[in-house]
Amino acid sequence: MAFPELSARQLRAFLALVDLPNFTRAAQACHLSQPAFSTLIRTLEEELGTRLFDRTTRSVQLTPEGLLFEPSARRLLADMQRAVSDLSDHVERRKGRVHVAALPSLAAGWLPALFSDFLARWPGIELTLSDLLSDACIDLVRGGQADFALASGGTRAADAAELRMRVLCTDRFHLVCRADHPLATEPRLTLRKLAPWPFIHMARNSSVRQALEAALHPLAMNTLLEVEQLATVMGMVEAGLGISVVPTLTLYQFRREALAIRPLPLPNLTRRVYLVQRREGSLSAAAQALHDLVVDRLGSLSA
């Protein structure tokens, strides 16, 4: 026996006739004419290959097969209604999940306000954030764990034909040093003037370090320390142990009275921030909404 193709309209008609064992009243409850209602019942019985009702001029009663089918019909219709309601909630962004991977500098300094605005508008959406270095962010997108990422490119992007990478903004770099440091008042900053001073470096696999070394080559900085976290860079610079160079989107860490922040007028020293997603497949309605908000907000930084 072929699997029957049942519709919600057939199930509603069947249950209406169970609850109102009269074709006229059941048809009215379904907002159908009696002939159209009778056709639905007949086609349902044909699909199932059995009679569901015994009909007489005075009564309509379930057959034994109809009695057997009734609880299943109620479950099927309830499941259909739940599925449609759940899909509608996701489409209308009343429910949903979004997983974003982002560089730590963006995750700590820029994303919080955006997430707050997003959740104020769509409070039913569940957000997951992975604050990781660029290669790890890209790996999460490639593996399908993250919907999209905010990354700087990195080595994982070189062979990422399955990924779509869109430049959202170009991040400029700034010198950070103590306010009483000679470089804080240097009239014209160059990398050669920075090179002799003890330097606090980010880790070699960070996007900040990679952009800086590309711009410095073949010049080498006088590295004093190499650290993983921007907060550590800030602490070391504030203590007077050295200077550092960091991108604009990280400056929230360095706005302190004891520190000086100076833009570096070096056009070749930049960091591109990309929005990374898979080429194949669509984003969910919730992920697309957050994606569009990110594009609007972060893209405007380059406007």
N, C-alpha and C positions, 0 to 999 in steps of 0.2 A: 504494500500500500504506500503510495507516494505521500510525502509529508504535506499536510493540508496548509494552504495559504489563508490564514485567518486575518481579518481586518478588525480594527477597533470598532468600526461601525457595526459589524456583524456581532461582535461580543456585546456591545451596548444594547443592540436590539434583542439578543437572546436574554440578557439579564432583565431587561425591561419587561419582557413577556413572562419571565419567571416571577417577578415582583408584582406585576399587574396582569394576571392570567386572562387577558382579554385583548384581542388584536386591535380593536379600535382605541382603547385607552393606552395601550403600549405604544401604538403608532403616534398618538398625540404627544406622549411623553418624549418621544424621540424627534418630534417636529417633522414627521414624515406622513405622507399619504398612506392609507392602508395598503394599496397595491405595492407601493415601494417598500413598505415595512415587510409585507408578506414575502416579497422577493428576497430581501436580506435573510430572512429565516430559512427560506427554501435553499438558497445558495450555501448557507452555512451547513445545513444538513447534507447537501451534496458533497461539500468539501470533506466533511467528516465521515461520509458513507453510512449514515444511520439517521433514523428519525429521532428527534429530540423531544417532540411534543405529540401527545395524542389529542386530536382535535375533534370535538363534537359540536353540534349547534348550540349546546348549552355551556360547555366548559372547555378549558385548555389545561392539560395536565402534562407534567414531565413524564417521559418514558423512563425506564430504568437506566438507559444510556444517558438520557438528559440529566437525571439525578447524579450520575457519576461525573458528568462533564461540568456541572454547575460550579463546584468549588474551584476547579482548575480555571474556568472562565473568569471567575472573580479575581483570581491571582494574576492571570495573564493581563487583564485590563488594568488592574492596579499597577502592575509592573510597567506597562506601556505608559501610563499616566505619570509614574514617577520618573521614567526615563526622559520623557518629553519635558517635564518640569525641571529636571536636573540640567538637561541641555539648555533650556531657556535661561536658567539661572547663570550658566556659564557664558552663553552668548551675550546676555545683558550685563555681565560682569558682577552679578550678585554673589557668585561663587567662582572658585578657580584657584590655581596655584601657579606661581611664577618663580623660576630659579634663575638668578642672575649671578654671574661670576664677574668680579671687578678687581682692578688693581687696588691695593690697600689705600693708596693716596686718595683715590676716588671714593672708595667705600667709606672712609672715615670723614673726609672733608666735604664731599659734594653730594653723595647719595642720600644721607640722612634727611635733608630738607625735601628732596624729591620724593623719597619714600613716604614722608609724612603727608605731603600733598596728595600723593596717589591714594593712600589709605583713607584719607579724609573723604575722598570722592567715591572710592570703592572699598568700603571697610570689610566686605566679605572675602576679599582676595587674600590668600595666604602667600607671603613672600619668603623666599629663601635666598640668602646671600652667602656666596663663597668669596672671601677676600683673600686673593692669592696673587702670586706673581704672574706675569703675562703668559708664560708657557703653560702653566697649570690651568689658567682660565680657558685658554684655547683648547686644551685637552678635554675639559668638561663639556664644552660645546660639541667638539668632535665626537665624543662618546655618548652624546644625547642626554647627559645628566643636567646640563644647564640649557635654558632656552636661548640665551644669548650672553655675550660677554663684552665688557669694556676693557680692552687690552691695548698694548702698545705694539703689537706685531710679534716680535720675538722669534726664536728659532723654529718653533713649532708651526709657524705660519708659512715657512718657505715652501713646503710641499703640500699645502692644504688646499688642493683643488676642489675638495668637497665643501669648502667654507666660502662664505661671502664676507668680505672685509670692507667696511665703509669708513672713510676718514671722517671723524666727527669734529675734531678740533686739533689745532697745533699748539702745543704747550711750550711757552718760552721758558728760559732759565734765568735764575737770579743767584747772585752771591749772597750768602748769609754769613755774618761775622759779628763779633761783639761791637757794640756801638763805639767803644773806645779803640778799636783796631785801626791801624793806619789805612787799610783799604776802605774803611767806612767813608772816608772823605777824599779818596783818590779821585782826581779830576776825570781821568779817562781809564776805564777798566779794560784790560785785555787778559787773555789767558796767560800770557807770558808774565804779567805782573802778579797773577795769582800763583804761578807755579812754585816759587820758592817757599811759600808759607805752608806750615803743617796742615794737612788736608784730611778731613773726615769723609771717607768714601762709603757709599752704599755697597752692598754685596754685588759681586760680579754678575750674578744672574738677574739683577733688577733692571727694569727699563731705564731708570735714571742713570745708572752706571753705564749701561750700553750706549745710550745717547751721548753721554759725556765723553767716553773713550773714543767714540767715532769722531767727535768734533776735535778732540785733543791731538789725535794721532798726527805726527809721531812724538808730540810733546808729552812728557810724563809729569804727573803731579807728585808732590812730596808727601806721600801717604803716611799718615800717622796711625790711623785706625780704619778698619773696615767693619761695618756693622750692618745688621739686618733691618732695623726699624728706624723710621724717620724721627720718632720720639727720642731715640738714642742719639741721633745726629744732633738734634736740637740741644740736648743736655750737654753734650761734649763741646759744642760751639759756645753755648752760654757760659760754660766753665772756663772758656778761654784756651782750650786745648788745641783748637784749630779752626779752620774755615771750611765751608762747603759750598756746593753749587746744587740748587734744587729747582724743579719746575714750578710754574705758577700754581698749579692745582694742589701743591703741597704746602703752600705758604701759611695756611691756617695753623700749622705746627710752630711757626717761627715768629708770629706776631707778638713779640715780648719787648718790654721796655729796654731790656739790656742788650737787645740785638738790633743790628742794622740789616736791612734788606735792600739790595740794589739790583736793578735789572742789568743783564749783560747784553750789550748791543752787538751780539754775534749772530748773524742770520743763519749760519750753518749749525748752530747749537739749538736744536729743537727736539721735541718728542711728540710724535703723532699718536693720538688716541683714536682707536678704531672701535667700531661696533661690529662684533663678530657673530655670525649665525650660520647655520647649515644652509647650503644651497637648496637641498631637497626638502620638501615638506613645508607646511604653513605653521605659523605660530598660533597658539590658542588665542581666543578673544582677549583674555586677561593679559597674556604675554605681549600681544600686539599693542594693547593700550599702554603698557609700561614702556615698550619699545618706542612708541611714538612720542611719549612724554620725554624720554631720554634724548631722542633726536632733536626735539624742539628746544630743550633746555641746554644741552651740552653743545649742540650745533650752533646755537646763538653766540657762544663764546668766541667763535671764529668770525662772526659776522662783522 
